[in-house]
Amino acid sequence: MLQVKDLEVSYGPIKAVRKVNLRIEKGEFVALIGNNGAGKTSTLKAICGAVTPTGGRIEFEGEDITGKPSHKIAARGIAMVPEGRRIFASMSVRENLEMGAFLRRDYNGIAQDMEMVFSLFPVLKERSWQQAGTLSGGEQQMLAIGRALMSRPKLLLIDELSLGLAPIIVEAIIEKIQSINRQGIAILLVEQNTSLALSVADRGYVMEQGQIVLEGSAAELLANEMVEKIYLGLEQEQKI
């Protein structure tokens, strides 16, 4: 479904992504893990058109989408749940969800998908006319996911799902993400919580200093000595 070849992203003289190669098959759940500043978010932004790559190629379902504007990439079936949620705080929950469907004109389908999102996240239906900025952090994350789903994506990019959320909320939301994936929507999850990401993904990539340094099945990466020592060990230290 998605093929990223020798991707490079630069911000002036700073090269954030260096010759990155990754792929996602239809319906697959893939994790991209690494520390802060590794280049994970820049990779997602390049895929969804938020930044223009300085090198390489991005193909989606066989079509070259490298450097295309975000709205055209969204229309092809790629949706982004950005780091920090980025909801429209002054708008209602319902209006935020409607914004997710801004490219669509199938009004009956939009209404059906709105109900699908409300079924997935019942609290959003209860608060559908509430100002989105007054929601809790977990509810805002649910709204950001729901907004992305309103575009009927084939591939969902999720950036730092667990950021700033209590573990019990993260656990509830990740179950919903797995449910979305079971419906056939491919997932690319960027996440600093290595054990969380690899516990739900089919495969994973490890990124350091703008490069992919490891890849494999989730089980292989969880058993990898470097991953265990650097990433899982760091998580244990932070808990202590």
CORGIJO-V770464 format. One record per pair of residues at least 6 apart in sequence whose C-alpha atoms are under 6 Angstrom apart, sorted by the first residue. I is the first residue (numbers start at 1). GAP is how many residues later the second one is. D is the distance in Angstrom with one decimal. If there is no record, write none. Layout:
{{I,GAP,D} {I,GAP,D}}
//
This chain:
{{1,23,5.7} {1,24,4.9} {1,25,5.3} {1,59,5.6} {1,60,4.7} {2,21,5.4} {2,22,5.0} {2,57,5.8} {2,58,4.6} {3,20,4.5} {3,55,5.9} {3,56,5.1} {4,17,5.1} {4,18,5.1} {4,54,4.6} {5,16,4.7} {5,51,5.6} {5,52,5.2} {6,13,3.8} {6,14,4.8} {6,15,5.4} {6,50,4.6} {7,12,4.9} {7,13,4.8} {7,48,5.6} {7,49,4.2} {8,9,4.8} {8,10,4.9} {8,11,5.5} {8,45,5.7} {8,46,5.4} {8,47,4.7} {9,7,5.6} {9,8,4.8} {9,44,4.8} {9,45,5.2} {10,6,5.4} {16,23,5.4} {16,194,5.3} {17,22,5.5} {17,193,4.1} {18,192,5.2} {18,193,5.4} {20,191,5.8} {26,160,6.0} {27,157,4.7} {27,158,5.2} {27,159,4.1} {28,158,4.9} {29,157,5.8} {29,158,4.7} {29,172,4.9} {29,173,5.3} {30,158,4.9} {30,171,5.3} {30,172,5.9} {30,173,5.0} {30,174,5.4} {31,157,5.8} {31,158,4.7} {31,159,6.0} {31,166,5.9} {31,170,5.8} {31,173,4.5} {32,158,4.8} {32,172,5.7} {32,173,4.9} {33,157,5.9} {33,158,5.5} {33,159,5.9} {33,173,5.0} {34,172,5.7} {34,173,5.0} {38,169,5.9} {38,170,4.8} {38,171,4.7} {38,172,5.2} {39,171,4.7} {45,6,5.5} {46,6,5.9} {46,7,5.9} {48,22,5.8} {49,19,6.0} {49,20,5.4} {49,21,4.4} {52,15,5.0} {57,9,5.6} {58,6,5.9} {58,7,5.7} {58,8,5.0} {59,6,5.7} {77,76,4.4} {77,77,5.0} {78,75,5.3} {78,77,4.9} {79,69,5.5} {79,74,5.7} {79,77,5.1} {80,76,6.0} {80,77,4.7} {81,63,5.9} {81,64,5.9} {81,77,4.7} {82,77,5.2} {83,76,4.8} {83,77,5.5} {85,56,5.7} {85,59,5.6} {89,43,4.9} {89,44,3.9} {90,41,5.9} {91,40,5.5} {91,41,6.0} {92,37,5.2} {92,38,5.2} {92,39,4.3} {92,40,5.2} {93,35,4.8} {93,36,5.9} {93,39,5.2} {94,34,5.0} {97,50,4.5} {100,47,4.6} {100,48,5.7} {100,50,5.0} {100,51,5.5} {101,49,5.1} {101,50,4.9} {117,29,5.6} {118,6,6.0} {118,7,5.1} {154,31,5.1} {155,30,5.7} {155,31,4.7} {155,32,5.8} {156,31,4.9} {157,31,4.9} {158,31,4.9} {159,31,4.9} {160,30,5.5} {160,31,4.7} {162,8,5.7} {198,20,5.1} {202,16,5.6} {203,13,5.7} {203,14,4.1} {203,15,4.7} {204,11,5.7} {204,12,5.8} {204,14,5.6} {205,9,5.8} {205,10,4.4} {206,6,5.7} {206,7,5.7} {206,8,5.0} {207,6,5.8}}
//
